[in-house]
Amino acid sequence: MVRLITTLVITLVSQILFSQSVFDKFENNDEVTTVIVSKKMFEMMGKVKVDSKDPQTQKFLNLVKKLENLKVYVTSNLKVGSELKVASEKYLKTANLEELMRINDSGKNVRILVRTGAKDSQIRELFMLIEGSAKDNDTVVLSLTGDFDLNEISALTDQMNLPGGEELKKASKGKK
Amino acid sequence: MRFSAVFYHQSKINIMKTIVILLSALTLLSCTTEPTLQKYFVEKSESADFLVTDIPASILKINASELTTDQAEALNSLEKLNILAFTASDEKIERFQNEKETLQKILKNPIYEELMRMGSGAGGATVYMKGTDDAVDEFIVFGHQKNSGFTVVRVLGNNMKPEQFGDFLGAIKNANLDIEGLAKYLP
């Protein structure tokens, strides 16, 4: 009995500790714009009845049902941007992600990483880091979790105005 | 030997009993002391610093005969908007912080499920819902702006269904907002 209670307490406490992600501290930063969409939201969006015959919308709704969490952090401040980069590297060390592609486009450094499931094209997490440079580029960190196919991502970038959408499109094409 | 087994069994039951009693006491306690958004609204409606108002769904003048059955049903599930606003002036900055934190604490209650959040430390908005997936009782939008104020909008209804959202938009697309009627609800 005692053991059961101890286990319960330990799991509860550790859950509270681990759910604190390295990025949480950026949420209250004046320089960082955050967008967070929860699983509940995706579930509800997936339920919306659309009688549209538009295949793009259909694809999008199909994908939405498989998503869990979207977190986006954007900053134009270079100092905060480098803090975001440090936090990302710390996260990447522990999160077991594989690099999918790295683009260096006129001083803009883009890294896209994924955590795959059983199959290679099955994605559990998609992580993107765009490093801002002195020229007006924003630093962007994007993390999308769920259980989806890499090829479906284009449906998302088409429908949602995500930062780095172009890069993501390239990534999903590259894998095909 | 046998006696000790019985005794062991007994003590196990006792421990279980104590735990159950403790747990139920805890739940009861949390039920009675937990502040809800409703309580907060009622409390603040008496304060001159807050603007609290109810706007009934009837403010949307919609010709019912032009609606499809689905649209009418979707529209009927919406009851009213309940709005609370607080404007922070320089001398009220501390109060603003306190009230904002109180609200954020209330919204941490797991009965309010967070749907999405956007913004920065300088200001932003969070959307919550209360109810189940198929029957939402309440959507809550909490918006705040650093040093200037916050607003809470509660969209109250009866079994609002996410799949009817499209119908709902269709229904209010042709709505005429009753501006004169609206003025009644604002100071």
Boltz contact constraints between the chains, C-beta under 6 A:
constraints:
  - contact:
      token1: [A, 1]
      token2: [B, 15]
      max_distance: 6.0
  - contact:
      token1: [A, 28]
      token2: [B, 121]
      max_distance: 6.0
  - contact:
      token1: [A, 29]
      token2: [B, 121]
      max_distance: 6.0
  - contact:
      token1: [A, 30]
      token2: [B, 120]
      max_distance: 6.0
  - contact:
      token1: [A, 30]
      token2: [B, 121]
      max_distance: 6.0
  - contact:
      token1: [A, 30]
      token2: [B, 122]
      max_distance: 6.0
  - contact:
      token1: [A, 32]
      token2: [B, 120]
      max_distance: 6.0
  - contact:
      token1: [A, 33]
      token2: [B, 120]
      max_distance: 6.0
  - contact:
      token1: [A, 35]
      token2: [B, 118]
      max_distance: 6.0
  - contact:
      token1: [A, 36]
      token2: [B, 117]
      max_distance: 6.0
  - contact:
      token1: [A, 37]
      token2: [B, 116]
      max_distance: 6.0
  - contact:
      token1: [A, 38]
      token2: [B, 114]
      max_distance: 6.0
  - contact:
      token1: [A, 38]
      token2: [B, 115]
      max_distance: 6.0
  - contact:
      token1: [A, 40]
      token2: [B, 113]
      max_distance: 6.0
  - contact:
      token1: [A, 40]
      token2: [B, 115]
      max_distance: 6.0
  - contact:
      token1: [A, 41]
      token2: [B, 115]
      max_distance: 6.0
  - contact:
      token1: [A, 41]
      token2: [B, 116]
      max_distance: 6.0
  - contact:
      token1: [A, 44]
      token2: [B, 162]
      max_distance: 6.0
  - contact:
      token1: [A, 47]
      token2: [B, 162]
      max_distance: 6.0
  - contact:
      token1: [A, 47]
      token2: [B, 163]
      max_distance: 6.0
  - contact:
      token1: [A, 48]
      token2: [B, 162]
      max_distance: 6.0
  - contact:
      token1: [A, 48]
      token2: [B, 165]
      max_distance: 6.0
  - contact:
      token1: [A, 48]
      token2: [B, 166]
      max_distance: 6.0
  - contact:
      token1: [A, 49]
      token2: [B, 163]
      max_distance: 6.0
  - contact:
      token1: [A, 49]
      token2: [B, 166]
      max_distance: 6.0
